[in-house]
Amino acid sequence: MKPVTDSKDLVKGAMILTLAALVTKILSAIYRVPFQNIVGDIGFYIYQQVYPFYGIVMVLSTYGFPVVISKLYTEQQARGNSGRADRMLAISLLFLGLVGLLLFSIFYFGSDWIAEKIGDSELSLLFKVVSVPFLIFPITSVYRGYFQGKGNMVPTAVSQVSEQLIRVATILILSALFIQQGYSLYFAGAGAVFGSVTGGLISVAVLSYFYLKNRTVNPFRHYKAKTLFADAAWVVKALVVQGFAISISGMLLILFQLADSLNMYTALLETGLAGDEAKSAKGIFDRGQPLIQLGTVVATSMSLSLVPAISGEKSRNRTDVILQKIRLALQTSLLFGAGAAAGLYSIIVPANIMLFENADGSNVLGALSLMILLGSVILTITSILQGLNKTIFPAFVILAGFGLKYGLNLIFIPREGAMGAAYATLLAMLIILVVLVARLRVELGKPVLSLRFMAKILFSSAVMSIFLYFYLQITDFLYRYVEPDRLAAIIQALSAVAFGAIVYLIVLIKTKALNEEELLTLPFGSRLVQLFLNKTGGSRNDK
């Protein structure tokens, strides 16, 4: 199979990967709700303390290293250096294997020390389990890079979805089984983390199947030690610089979760909470993670297709088209991010009861819902900068943001408790956003969105929030007539989502925030145009 050169094939491949990533993101967000219902807030705390470390493995093996490997493989094949392309695969496997072995050793043999450092020695077993995926990710990374370099995106997509399905099934089945059998919450947490192992093994099996099925020649046949050593330097440099930069840029939410895993529990203890109270508070705080992931899924899926789209136009020097794509991407992320953040903030109490059985921590979750807006725009700008070949800068900013979040936790949590962690998150993300916006402005030489457009989005969000406030007041009678309260909350929350979205959309259209072309990019866009623009005579967006 030759490397892909046809633009239609490139677009098709990007769409396949985007769809797979979208499915895995949704699965990753949704499973946390039934899992929390099974293990409770303390059980959720236990799992979330270790999850960010697995999340890092996922990003490395899905976005970071496969992208770099596929790029290097395609470049060498295009130059007719098939031998060098094959050696690059072997070097990548060897180097990543050493990295994986090192990380496995740190987490397996250092599990007691790590658990002690984050304040909960009983987490040691979970760190031993989460060390195993570090041995698996080199194989999946090289396989995915190889197939993507060949232009075949199907194996990567199937492996990602299969991995997530098996992982989620393992988490829910083992946690429910262990709780039913009377095992401790920590043992149930270890069973849940074991899903990362079963998912990883399934991914390797799927990729191996595709490799054996489609193999024409052995890509690992150029194994002479002399030539491998000669090519090692440039391959390792590309993997370290580009691979880690791309990975870190995609770790925004994971790194913020990691900061909370490292110091939130111990900081909560400083507020005077007992051990189980602090664990429960952290578990309630972690309820926000699936809500944020679902809220940012539009921006996440869009960002995955932005990089190749902008890179392609940049290679053709089509500046006007690049600006058009960037403007549409930012408009979409701001539109959905603001709407989702304001909507969730407004209905957080019934949403909390609907998903997690009670309203505990609703004020904290309400504050965290604002992350959806900040995160959506940050993810979009990061992807835009990557598409403009500015990979290092956003990675550096996000890594610095992680350090800032860690430090702000130590300042705010002892004073404000779990709400302090929310403040630290929002402040750190706001600073990241300001820096990235400033850099994008420098790169483009002019602003992309007008202040009038942003004002219209914020006005529409405010109108929706006011509507939802009164809607919840009116429908609170449901709790008197519908039992249990969770069913009443389900009716109230879901109806509020539907009516709130309609109000938001109507205000957007009436204020002419979106023109006909931009409306058509939305779900059911053609129907919206028929319903509204034909009556108003069309609208033009402020540029």
C-alpha positions as CSV (number, residue, x, y, z in Angstrom):
1,M,0.0,0.0,0.0
2,K,1.4,3.4,-0.9
3,P,1.2,6.4,1.3
4,V,-1.9,8.5,0.9
5,T,-1.6,11.5,-1.4
6,D,-5.1,12.0,-2.6
7,S,-6.8,14.8,-0.7
8,K,-10.1,13.0,-0.6
9,D,-8.4,10.0,1.0
10,L,-6.8,12.3,3.5
11,V,-10.2,13.9,4.4
12,K,-11.8,10.4,4.7
13,G,-9.0,9.2,6.9
14,A,-9.3,12.3,9.1
15,M,-13.0,11.8,9.4
16,I,-12.6,8.1,10.4
17,L,-10.1,9.1,13.2
18,T,-12.3,12.0,14.3
19,L,-15.4,9.8,14.6
20,A,-13.5,7.1,16.5
21,A,-12.1,9.7,18.9
22,L,-15.5,11.2,19.4
23,V,-17.0,7.8,20.3
24,T,-14.1,7.1,22.7
25,K,-14.5,10.5,24.3
26,I,-18.2,10.0,24.8
27,L,-17.7,6.5,26.3
28,S,-15.0,7.9,28.6
29,A,-17.3,10.5,29.9
30,I,-20.5,8.4,30.2
31,Y,-19.2,5.4,32.1
32,R,-18.2,7.5,35.1
33,V,-21.8,8.1,36.0
34,P,-22.9,4.4,36.5
35,F,-19.4,3.7,38.0
36,Q,-20.0,6.5,40.6
37,N,-23.4,5.1,41.3
38,I,-21.9,1.7,42.0
39,V,-19.0,2.7,44.2
40,G,-20.2,6.0,45.7
41,D,-18.2,9.2,46.2
42,I,-15.3,7.6,48.1
43,G,-15.0,4.8,45.5
44,F,-15.0,7.5,42.8
45,Y,-12.3,9.4,44.6
46,I,-10.1,6.2,44.7
47,Y,-10.4,5.6,41.0
48,Q,-9.9,9.3,40.1
49,Q,-6.7,9.4,42.1
50,V,-5.1,7.0,39.7
51,Y,-7.0,7.7,36.5
52,P,-4.9,10.7,35.3
53,F,-1.8,8.4,35.0
54,Y,-3.7,6.1,32.7
55,G,-5.1,9.1,30.8
56,I,-1.5,10.1,30.1
57,V,-0.8,6.7,28.6
58,M,-3.9,7.0,26.4
59,V,-2.9,10.3,25.0
60,L,0.7,9.1,24.3
61,S,-0.5,6.0,22.4
62,T,-3.4,7.7,20.6
63,Y,-2.4,11.2,19.7
64,G,1.2,11.9,20.4
65,F,3.5,9.2,19.2
66,P,1.3,7.7,16.4
67,V,1.1,11.1,14.8
68,V,4.8,11.6,14.8
69,I,5.6,8.0,13.6
70,S,3.1,8.2,10.8
71,K,4.5,11.6,9.7
72,L,8.1,10.2,9.7
73,Y,7.1,7.0,7.9
74,T,5.2,8.9,5.2
75,E,8.1,11.3,4.6
76,Q,10.6,8.5,4.2
77,Q,8.3,6.5,1.9
78,A,7.7,9.5,-0.3
79,R,11.4,9.9,-0.7
80,G,11.8,6.3,-1.7
81,N,13.6,5.4,1.5
82,S,11.5,2.3,2.4
83,G,14.4,0.8,4.3
84,R,14.9,3.9,6.4
85,A,11.1,4.0,7.0
86,D,11.2,0.5,8.3
87,R,14.2,1.1,10.5
88,M,12.4,4.1,11.9
89,L,9.6,1.8,13.1
90,A,12.1,-0.6,14.7
91,I,13.9,2.3,16.5
92,S,10.6,3.8,17.6
93,L,9.5,0.5,19.1
94,L,12.8,0.0,20.9
95,F,12.9,3.6,22.2
96,L,9.3,3.6,23.3
97,G,9.7,0.2,24.8
98,L,12.5,1.5,27.0
99,V,10.4,4.5,28.0
100,G,7.5,2.1,28.8
101,L,9.7,-0.2,30.8
102,L,11.1,2.7,32.8
103,L,7.6,4.1,33.6
104,F,6.3,0.6,34.4
105,S,9.2,0.2,36.9
106,I,8.6,3.6,38.5
107,F,4.9,2.9,39.1
108,Y,5.1,-0.8,39.9
109,F,8.1,-0.8,42.2
110,G,7.5,2.7,43.5
111,S,3.8,2.3,44.1
112,D,4.1,2.4,47.9
113,W,6.2,5.6,47.7
114,I,3.8,7.3,45.2
115,A,0.7,6.4,47.2
116,E,2.4,7.7,50.4
117,K,3.3,10.9,48.7
118,I,-0.2,11.7,47.7
119,G,-1.5,10.9,51.1
120,D,-3.2,7.6,50.8
121,S,-1.1,4.5,51.2
122,E,-4.0,2.2,50.3
123,L,-3.7,3.3,46.7
124,S,-0.6,1.3,46.3
125,L,-2.4,-1.7,44.6
126,L,-4.0,0.6,42.1
127,F,-0.7,2.1,41.1
128,K,0.7,-1.4,40.5
129,V,-2.2,-2.2,38.2
130,V,-1.9,1.1,36.3
131,S,1.8,0.4,35.6
132,V,1.0,-2.4,33.2
133,P,-0.4,-0.2,30.4
134,F,3.0,1.5,30.1
135,L,4.3,-1.8,28.8
136,I,1.5,-1.9,26.2
137,F,1.5,1.6,24.8
138,P,4.8,1.3,22.8
139,I,3.2,-1.5,20.7
140,T,-0.1,0.3,20.0
141,S,1.8,3.5,19.3
142,V,4.0,2.0,16.6
143,Y,1.2,-0.1,15.1
144,R,-1.1,3.0,14.8
145,G,1.7,5.1,13.4
146,Y,2.5,2.5,10.8
147,F,-1.1,2.1,9.6
148,Q,-1.7,5.9,9.6
149,G,1.6,6.3,7.7
150,K,0.2,3.9,5.1
151,G,-3.0,5.9,4.9
152,N,-5.1,3.2,6.5
153,M,-7.0,4.8,9.4
154,V,-9.4,1.9,10.0
155,P,-7.1,-0.2,12.2
156,T,-6.4,2.8,14.5
157,A,-10.1,3.7,14.7
158,V,-11.3,0.1,15.4
159,S,-8.5,-0.4,18.0
160,Q,-9.5,2.8,19.8
161,V,-13.2,2.0,20.0
162,S,-12.5,-1.7,20.9
163,E,-10.1,-0.6,23.6
164,Q,-12.6,1.8,25.1
165,L,-15.5,-0.6,24.9
166,I,-13.6,-3.5,26.6
167,R,-12.2,-1.1,29.2
168,V,-15.6,0.4,30.1
169,A,-17.2,-3.1,30.3
170,T,-14.3,-4.3,32.6
171,I,-14.7,-1.3,34.9
172,L,-18.4,-1.6,35.3
173,I,-18.5,-5.4,35.6
174,L,-15.6,-5.9,38.0
175,S,-16.5,-2.9,40.2
176,A,-20.1,-4.1,40.5
177,L,-19.0,-7.7,41.1
178,F,-16.4,-6.8,43.8
179,I,-18.8,-4.5,45.7
180,Q,-21.5,-7.2,45.6
181,Q,-19.0,-9.8,46.9
182,G,-18.1,-7.5,49.8
183,Y,-14.5,-6.5,48.8
184,S,-13.1,-3.2,49.8
185,L,-13.6,0.0,47.7
186,Y,-9.8,0.0,47.0
187,F,-10.0,-3.5,45.6
188,A,-13.0,-2.5,43.5
189,G,-11.0,0.5,42.4
190,A,-8.1,-1.8,41.4
191,G,-10.6,-3.9,39.4
192,A,-11.8,-0.8,37.6
193,V,-8.2,0.2,36.8
194,F,-7.6,-3.3,35.4
195,G,-9.9,-2.2,32.6
196,S,-6.9,-0.3,31.3
197,V,-5.0,-3.6,30.9
198,T,-7.8,-5.5,29.2
199,G,-8.5,-2.6,26.9
200,G,-4.8,-2.3,26.0
201,L,-4.5,-6.0,25.3
202,I,-7.6,-5.9,23.0
203,S,-6.2,-3.0,21.2
204,V,-2.9,-4.9,20.5
205,A,-4.9,-7.9,19.4
206,V,-7.0,-5.8,16.9
207,L,-4.0,-4.1,15.5
208,S,-2.1,-7.4,15.2
209,Y,-5.0,-8.8,13.3
210,F,-5.0,-6.0,10.8
211,Y,-1.3,-6.2,10.4
212,L,-1.2,-9.9,9.7
213,K,-4.2,-9.6,7.4
214,N,-2.8,-6.8,5.3
215,R,0.9,-7.6,5.5
216,T,2.7,-7.7,2.1
217,V,6.3,-7.4,3.3
218,N,7.8,-7.3,6.8
219,P,8.3,-3.7,7.7
220,F,10.8,-4.7,10.5
221,R,13.2,-6.5,8.2
222,H,16.0,-3.8,8.1
223,Y,17.6,-4.7,11.5
224,K,21.3,-4.2,10.9
225,A,22.7,-2.7,14.1
226,K,24.9,-0.2,12.2
227,T,22.1,1.3,10.2
228,L,19.7,1.3,13.2
229,F,22.2,3.2,15.3
230,A,22.9,5.7,12.6
231,D,19.2,6.5,12.3
232,A,18.5,6.5,16.0
233,A,19.3,10.1,16.7
234,W,16.9,11.8,14.4
235,V,14.1,9.4,15.2
236,V,14.5,9.7,19.0
237,K,14.7,13.5,18.7
238,A,11.5,13.6,16.7
239,L,9.7,11.3,19.2
240,V,10.8,13.3,22.2
241,V,10.3,16.8,20.9
242,Q,7.3,16.4,18.6
243,G,5.7,13.4,20.3
244,F,5.7,14.8,23.8
245,A,4.7,18.3,22.6
246,I,1.7,17.0,20.7
247,S,0.8,14.8,23.7
248,I,1.0,17.5,26.3
249,S,-1.1,19.8,24.1
250,G,-3.9,17.2,24.3
251,M,-3.5,16.7,28.1
252,L,-5.1,19.9,29.4
253,L,-8.0,18.3,31.3
254,I,-5.9,15.2,32.3
255,L,-3.1,17.4,33.7
256,F,-5.5,19.4,35.8
257,Q,-7.0,16.1,37.1
258,L,-3.4,15.0,37.9
259,A,-2.7,18.2,39.9
260,D,-5.9,17.5,42.0
261,S,-4.8,13.8,42.4
262,L,-1.4,14.9,43.7
263,N,-2.4,17.5,46.4
264,M,-6.2,18.0,46.7
265,Y,-6.7,15.2,49.3
266,T,-3.9,16.3,51.5
267,A,-4.9,20.0,51.2
268,L,-8.5,19.1,52.2
269,L,-7.1,17.4,55.3
270,E,-5.6,20.7,56.3
271,T,-9.1,22.3,56.4
272,G,-9.9,20.0,59.3
273,L,-11.8,17.3,57.5
274,A,-11.3,13.7,58.6
275,G,-9.9,11.1,56.2
276,D,-13.2,9.8,54.8
277,E,-14.7,13.3,54.7
278,A,-11.8,14.5,52.6
279,K,-12.1,11.5,50.3
280,S,-15.8,12.0,49.9
281,A,-15.3,15.7,49.1
282,K,-12.7,14.9,46.5
283,G,-15.1,12.2,45.0
284,I,-17.9,14.8,44.8
285,F,-15.5,17.3,43.2
286,D,-14.6,14.6,40.6
287,R,-18.3,14.3,39.6
288,G,-17.5,17.3,37.4
289,Q,-15.2,15.4,35.1
290,P,-17.8,13.6,33.0
291,L,-19.8,16.7,32.8
292,I,-16.8,18.7,31.5
293,Q,-15.8,16.0,29.1
294,L,-19.3,15.9,27.6
295,G,-19.4,19.6,27.4
296,T,-16.1,19.9,25.6
297,V,-16.7,17.0,23.2
298,V,-17.7,19.3,20.3
299,A,-14.5,21.3,20.6
300,T,-12.5,18.1,21.1
301,S,-13.9,16.4,17.9
302,M,-13.5,19.6,15.9
303,S,-9.9,20.1,17.1
304,L,-8.9,16.7,15.8
305,S,-9.9,17.7,12.2
306,L,-8.5,21.2,12.5
307,V,-4.8,20.4,12.5
308,P,-4.7,18.5,9.1
309,A,-7.2,21.0,7.6
310,I,-5.1,24.1,8.5
311,S,-1.8,22.4,7.8
312,G,-3.0,21.5,4.3
313,E,-4.1,25.0,3.5
314,K,-0.9,26.4,4.9
315,S,1.1,24.3,2.6
316,R,-0.8,25.8,-0.3
317,N,-0.3,29.4,1.1
318,R,-4.1,29.9,1.1
319,T,-4.2,32.6,3.8
320,D,-7.8,33.6,3.3
321,V,-9.0,30.0,3.6
322,I,-7.0,29.5,6.7
323,L,-8.5,32.6,8.3
324,Q,-12.0,31.4,7.3
325,K,-11.4,27.9,8.9
326,I,-9.9,29.5,12.1
327,R,-12.8,31.9,12.4
328,L,-15.4,29.2,12.0
329,A,-13.6,26.9,14.5
330,L,-13.4,29.7,17.1
331,Q,-17.1,30.7,16.5
332,T,-18.2,27.1,16.9
333,S,-16.2,26.4,20.1
334,L,-17.3,29.7,21.6
335,L,-21.0,29.1,20.7
336,F,-21.1,25.5,22.0
337,G,-18.8,26.2,24.9
338,A,-20.7,29.2,26.2
339,G,-24.0,27.5,25.7
340,A,-23.0,24.3,27.5
341,A,-21.3,26.1,30.4
342,A,-24.2,28.5,31.0
343,G,-26.8,25.8,30.6
344,L,-25.1,23.4,33.0
345,Y,-24.4,26.1,35.5
346,S,-28.1,27.0,35.5
347,I,-29.4,23.4,35.9
348,I,-26.6,22.0,38.0
349,V,-28.8,21.0,41.0
350,P,-31.3,18.7,39.1
351,A,-28.4,17.5,36.8
352,N,-26.4,16.5,39.9
353,I,-29.4,14.6,41.3
354,M,-30.2,13.0,38.0
355,L,-26.7,11.7,37.5
356,F,-25.3,11.1,41.0
357,E,-28.5,10.6,43.1
358,N,-28.1,13.7,45.3
359,A,-27.3,17.4,45.1
360,D,-24.0,17.3,47.2
361,G,-21.4,19.7,46.0
362,S,-23.7,21.4,43.4
363,N,-22.1,24.8,44.1
364,V,-18.6,23.4,43.3
365,L,-19.8,21.6,40.2
366,G,-21.6,24.8,39.1
367,A,-18.3,26.6,39.3
368,L,-16.5,23.8,37.4
369,S,-19.0,24.0,34.6
370,L,-17.4,27.2,33.5
371,M,-14.4,25.0,32.6
372,I,-16.4,23.9,29.5
373,L,-16.2,27.4,27.9
374,L,-12.5,27.9,28.8
375,G,-11.5,24.4,27.9
376,S,-13.4,24.4,24.6
377,V,-11.6,27.6,23.4
378,I,-8.2,26.5,24.7
379,L,-8.5,23.1,22.9
380,T,-9.5,24.9,19.7
381,I,-6.7,27.5,19.8
382,T,-4.1,24.8,20.6
383,S,-5.2,22.8,17.5
384,I,-5.0,26.0,15.4
385,L,-1.5,26.7,16.6
386,Q,-0.5,23.1,15.9
387,G,-2.0,23.4,12.4
388,L,0.2,26.5,11.9
389,N,3.3,24.4,12.9
390,K,3.5,26.0,16.3
391,T,3.6,22.8,18.4
392,I,6.0,23.6,21.2
393,F,4.4,26.8,22.4
394,P,1.0,25.5,23.4
395,A,2.6,22.5,25.0
396,F,4.8,24.7,27.1
397,V,1.9,26.9,28.1
398,I,-0.3,23.9,29.1
399,L,2.6,22.4,31.1
400,A,3.1,25.7,32.8
401,G,-0.6,25.8,33.5
402,F,-0.4,22.5,35.2
403,G,2.3,23.9,37.5
404,L,0.2,26.9,38.2
405,K,-2.9,24.8,39.0
406,Y,-0.8,22.7,41.4
407,G,0.4,25.8,43.2
408,L,-3.0,27.5,43.3
409,N,-4.5,24.4,44.9
410,L,-2.1,24.7,47.8
411,I,-3.2,28.3,48.2
412,F,-6.9,28.1,47.7
413,I,-8.0,24.6,49.1
414,P,-6.8,25.1,52.7
415,R,-8.9,28.3,52.7
416,E,-11.9,27.4,50.6
417,G,-12.0,23.6,50.6
418,A,-13.2,21.9,47.4
419,M,-14.4,25.2,46.1
420,G,-10.8,26.4,46.3
421,A,-9.8,23.7,43.9
422,A,-12.5,24.9,41.5
423,Y,-11.2,28.5,41.8
424,A,-7.6,27.2,41.2
425,T,-8.8,25.4,38.0
426,L,-10.7,28.4,36.6
427,L,-7.9,30.9,37.3
428,A,-5.2,28.7,35.8
429,M,-7.3,28.0,32.7
430,L,-8.1,31.6,32.3
431,I,-4.4,32.5,32.3
432,I,-3.7,29.8,29.8
433,L,-6.4,31.1,27.6
434,V,-5.2,34.7,27.7
435,V,-1.6,33.6,26.8
436,L,-2.8,31.4,23.9
437,V,-5.1,34.2,22.5
438,A,-2.2,36.6,22.6
439,R,0.0,34.2,20.7
440,L,-2.7,33.5,18.1
441,R,-3.2,37.2,17.6
442,V,0.6,37.6,17.0
443,E,0.6,34.6,14.5
444,L,-2.4,35.9,12.5
445,G,-1.5,39.6,12.8
446,K,-5.1,40.6,13.5
447,P,-8.1,39.5,15.6
448,V,-10.3,36.8,14.2
449,L,-13.6,37.4,16.1
450,S,-15.2,40.7,16.7
451,L,-16.1,42.0,20.2
452,R,-19.7,42.3,18.9
453,F,-19.9,38.6,18.0
454,M,-18.6,37.6,21.4
455,A,-21.0,40.0,23.1
456,K,-23.9,38.4,21.3
457,I,-22.8,34.9,22.4
458,L,-22.6,36.1,26.0
459,F,-25.9,37.9,25.8
460,S,-27.6,34.8,24.4
461,S,-26.1,32.7,27.2
462,A,-27.3,35.2,29.8
463,V,-30.9,35.2,28.4
464,M,-30.9,31.4,28.5
465,S,-29.6,31.4,32.1
466,I,-32.3,33.8,33.2
467,F,-35.0,31.7,31.4
468,L,-33.7,28.5,33.1
469,Y,-33.7,30.1,36.5
470,F,-37.4,30.8,36.3
471,Y,-38.1,27.5,34.6
472,L,-36.6,25.6,37.5
473,Q,-38.6,27.7,39.9
474,I,-41.8,26.9,38.1
475,T,-41.1,23.2,37.8
476,D,-39.9,22.6,41.4
477,F,-43.5,21.3,42.1
478,L,-42.3,18.1,40.4
479,Y,-40.5,17.1,43.6
480,R,-43.8,17.2,45.5
481,Y,-45.7,14.9,43.1
482,V,-43.1,12.7,41.5
483,E,-41.2,10.0,43.5
484,P,-38.4,9.4,43.9
485,D,-36.7,12.8,43.7
486,R,-34.2,11.4,41.1
487,L,-37.1,10.8,38.7
488,A,-38.3,14.3,39.2
489,A,-34.8,15.6,38.6
490,I,-34.5,13.6,35.4
491,I,-37.8,15.2,34.1
492,Q,-36.8,18.7,35.2
493,A,-33.2,18.5,33.9
494,L,-33.9,17.0,30.5
495,S,-36.8,19.3,29.8
496,A,-34.7,22.3,30.9
497,V,-31.9,21.2,28.5
498,A,-34.4,21.1,25.6
499,F,-36.1,24.4,26.3
500,G,-32.9,26.1,27.2
501,A,-31.2,25.1,23.9
502,I,-34.2,26.4,22.0
503,V,-34.1,29.7,23.8
504,Y,-30.4,30.0,23.3
505,L,-30.7,29.3,19.6
506,I,-33.5,31.7,19.0
507,V,-31.6,34.5,20.7
508,L,-28.5,33.7,18.7
509,I,-30.5,33.9,15.4
510,K,-32.5,37.0,16.4
511,T,-29.3,38.9,17.4
512,K,-27.8,37.8,14.0
513,A,-24.8,36.2,15.6
514,L,-24.8,33.6,12.9
515,N,-25.3,34.0,9.2
516,E,-26.9,31.4,6.9
517,E,-23.6,29.7,6.0
518,E,-22.7,29.3,9.6
519,L,-26.1,28.0,10.6
520,L,-25.8,25.3,8.0
521,T,-22.7,23.9,9.8
522,L,-24.9,23.1,12.9
523,P,-26.9,20.0,13.4
524,F,-30.3,20.4,11.6
525,G,-28.9,23.6,10.1
526,S,-31.0,23.5,6.9
527,R,-34.2,23.2,9.0
528,L,-33.1,26.1,11.2
529,V,-32.5,28.2,8.1
530,Q,-36.0,27.4,6.9
531,L,-37.6,28.1,10.2
532,F,-35.9,31.4,11.0
533,L,-33.9,33.0,8.3
534,N,-36.6,32.9,5.7
535,K,-38.8,34.9,8.1
536,T,-36.1,37.4,9.0
537,G,-34.7,37.8,5.5
538,G,-31.3,36.4,6.4
539,S,-28.5,37.7,8.6
540,R,-24.9,38.5,8.4
541,N,-22.3,37.9,11.0
542,D,-20.2,40.8,12.2
543,K,-16.7,40.4,11.0
